[in-house]
Amino acid sequence: MARLIKSTLTLEPTEYPHQIRAASALVILLCRDKLWPASSVRELDEVVDIARRKMVMIKSHYTSEARVNSRLTSDPSFKRLMQSLDEEIRVLESRMSDPPLRLPQNPPCTWGDFWAN
C-alpha cells in the first residue's frame, strides 16, 4: 500500500489530479494515528511533504484554469473543491510542524463521514 501511494504521488499533477488527491487523502488518514507503515519519522515526513507539494501544484493548476475560464469561479462545486484543497493542504502542513499540530475538528468540506473516529 505504501509503495502504491508513493508511486501515485510521483505522477504529474496536471494529468492525474484525482489520483494524487486520493493518495494524499490516504496519507492524511493514515498519518492521523501514526498508522503509516514507516520505518522512521523521517520517511513519514518525506511522504507528507511530497503529498503537500503535489496538492499545492494541483491547487495552482485549478487556479490557473479558473483564470482562463471565469465561469468556474461562480460554480459552487468548484468553490467547494478549492476550499477542500485548502483544508487538505492545511492538514498536511500541520503534520509537518514540530511538534505536529492538532488536527482540525471538522473534516475537509468534501470528505463527509470519512473523518469520523
Sine and cosine of phi, psi and omega as CSV:
sin_phi,cos_phi,sin_psi,cos_psi,sin_omega,cos_omega
0.00,0.00,-0.74,0.67,-0.01,-1.00
-0.87,0.50,-0.65,0.76,0.02,-1.00
-0.90,0.44,-0.66,0.75,0.02,-1.00
-0.90,0.43,-0.69,0.72,0.02,-1.00
-0.89,0.46,-0.73,0.68,0.01,-1.00
-0.87,0.49,-0.68,0.73,0.00,-1.00
-0.92,0.39,-0.58,0.81,0.06,-1.00
-0.90,0.43,-0.59,0.81,0.00,-1.00
-0.94,0.34,-0.18,0.98,0.06,-1.00
-1.00,0.02,-0.13,0.99,-0.02,-1.00
-0.93,0.38,0.28,-0.96,0.02,-1.00
-0.97,0.24,0.86,-0.51,-0.07,-1.00
-0.86,0.51,-0.56,0.83,-0.01,-1.00
-0.96,0.28,-0.40,0.92,0.00,-1.00
-1.00,-0.09,-0.51,0.86,-0.09,-1.00
-0.77,-0.64,0.77,0.64,-0.07,-1.00
-0.89,0.45,-0.60,0.80,-0.05,-1.00
-0.94,0.34,-0.64,0.77,0.02,-1.00
-0.92,0.39,-0.67,0.74,0.02,-1.00
-0.92,0.40,-0.64,0.77,0.02,-1.00
-0.90,0.43,-0.62,0.78,0.05,-1.00
-0.90,0.43,-0.69,0.73,0.04,-1.00
-0.89,0.45,-0.65,0.76,0.03,-1.00
-0.90,0.43,-0.60,0.80,0.05,-1.00
-0.89,0.45,-0.64,0.77,0.06,-1.00
-0.91,0.41,-0.62,0.78,0.08,-1.00
-0.87,0.50,-0.73,0.69,0.00,-1.00
-0.87,0.50,-0.75,0.66,-0.05,-1.00
-0.91,0.42,-0.68,0.73,-0.07,-1.00
-0.98,0.21,-0.33,0.95,0.04,-1.00
-1.00,0.06,-0.17,0.99,-0.04,-1.00
-0.85,0.53,-0.75,0.66,-0.08,-1.00
-0.89,-0.46,0.51,0.86,-0.01,-1.00
0.85,0.53,0.69,0.72,0.00,-1.00
-1.00,0.00,-0.22,0.97,-0.06,-1.00
-0.88,0.47,0.74,-0.67,-0.04,-1.00
-0.98,0.20,0.89,0.45,-0.02,-1.00
-0.99,-0.15,0.55,-0.83,0.05,-1.00
-1.00,0.10,-0.23,0.97,0.03,-1.00
-0.44,-0.90,0.32,-0.95,0.06,-1.00
-0.90,0.43,-0.58,0.82,0.01,-1.00
-0.87,0.48,-0.68,0.73,0.02,-1.00
-0.88,0.47,-0.69,0.73,0.04,-1.00
-0.89,0.45,-0.69,0.72,0.02,-1.00
-0.86,0.50,-0.63,0.78,0.00,-1.00
-0.90,0.44,-0.69,0.73,-0.01,-1.00
-0.91,0.42,-0.70,0.72,0.01,-1.00
-0.89,0.46,-0.67,0.75,0.00,-1.00
-0.91,0.41,-0.66,0.75,0.04,-1.00
-0.89,0.45,-0.70,0.71,0.02,-1.00
-0.87,0.49,-0.69,0.73,0.00,-1.00
-0.88,0.47,-0.74,0.68,-0.02,-1.00
-0.88,0.47,-0.67,0.75,0.01,-1.00
-0.92,0.40,-0.62,0.78,0.03,-1.00
-0.91,0.41,-0.62,0.79,0.07,-1.00
-0.89,0.45,-0.65,0.76,0.04,-1.00
-0.90,0.44,-0.65,0.76,0.02,-1.00
-0.90,0.44,-0.70,0.71,0.02,-1.00
-0.88,0.48,-0.68,0.74,0.02,-1.00
-0.88,0.47,-0.66,0.75,0.03,-1.00
-0.88,0.48,-0.73,0.68,0.01,-1.00
-0.92,0.40,-0.57,0.82,0.05,-1.00
-0.89,0.45,-0.66,0.75,0.05,-1.00
-0.90,0.43,-0.65,0.76,0.04,-1.00
-0.89,0.46,-0.61,0.79,-0.01,-1.00
-0.93,0.37,-0.52,0.85,0.06,-1.00
-0.92,0.40,-0.59,0.81,0.00,-1.00
-0.97,0.23,-0.64,0.77,-0.04,-1.00
-0.89,-0.47,1.00,-0.02,-0.09,-1.00
-0.91,0.42,-0.32,0.95,0.05,-1.00
-0.90,0.44,-0.45,0.89,0.01,-1.00
-0.87,0.50,-0.62,0.79,-0.07,-1.00
-0.91,0.42,-0.35,0.94,0.04,-1.00
-0.99,-0.13,-0.04,1.00,0.01,-1.00
-0.99,0.17,0.87,-0.49,-0.02,-1.00
-0.84,0.54,-0.60,0.80,-0.01,-1.00
-0.94,0.35,-0.56,0.83,0.06,-1.00
-0.92,0.39,-0.66,0.75,0.04,-1.00
-0.87,0.48,-0.67,0.74,0.02,-1.00
-0.91,0.41,-0.63,0.78,0.05,-1.00
-0.87,0.50,-0.74,0.67,-0.02,-1.00
-0.90,0.44,-0.64,0.77,0.05,-1.00
-0.90,0.44,-0.68,0.73,0.00,-1.00
-0.91,0.41,-0.65,0.76,0.06,-1.00
-0.86,0.52,-0.69,0.72,0.05,-1.00
-0.86,0.52,-0.70,0.72,-0.03,-1.00
-0.93,0.38,-0.64,0.77,0.01,-1.00
-0.91,0.41,-0.66,0.75,0.05,-1.00
-0.89,0.45,-0.66,0.76,0.01,-1.00
-0.88,0.47,-0.64,0.77,0.03,-1.00
-0.90,0.43,-0.70,0.72,0.03,-1.00
-0.89,0.46,-0.66,0.75,0.03,-1.00
-0.90,0.43,-0.60,0.80,0.01,-1.00
-0.91,0.42,-0.53,0.85,0.03,-1.00
-0.94,0.35,-0.40,0.92,-0.05,-1.00
-1.00,0.01,-0.19,0.98,-0.02,-1.00
-0.96,0.29,0.29,-0.96,-0.07,-1.00
-0.84,-0.54,0.95,-0.31,-0.08,1.00
-0.97,0.26,0.27,-0.96,0.00,-1.00
-0.84,0.54,0.69,-0.73,0.04,-1.00
-0.95,0.30,0.33,-0.94,0.08,-1.00
-0.92,0.38,0.59,-0.80,0.03,-1.00
-0.95,0.32,0.49,-0.87,0.06,-1.00
-0.88,0.48,0.47,-0.88,0.00,-1.00
-0.94,0.33,-0.53,0.85,-0.04,-1.00
-0.99,-0.17,0.55,-0.84,0.01,-1.00
-0.96,0.27,0.29,-0.96,0.20,-0.98
-0.80,0.60,0.58,-0.81,-0.23,-0.97
-0.84,0.54,-0.38,0.92,-0.02,-1.00
-0.98,-0.21,0.16,0.99,-0.09,-1.00
-1.00,-0.01,-0.36,0.93,0.02,-1.00
0.87,0.50,-0.75,-0.66,-0.12,-0.99
-0.99,0.14,-0.06,1.00,-0.04,-1.00
-0.90,0.43,-0.34,0.94,-0.06,-1.00
-0.99,0.17,-0.37,0.93,-0.10,-1.00
-0.84,0.55,0.60,-0.80,0.02,-1.00
-0.96,0.28,0.00,0.00,0.00,0.00
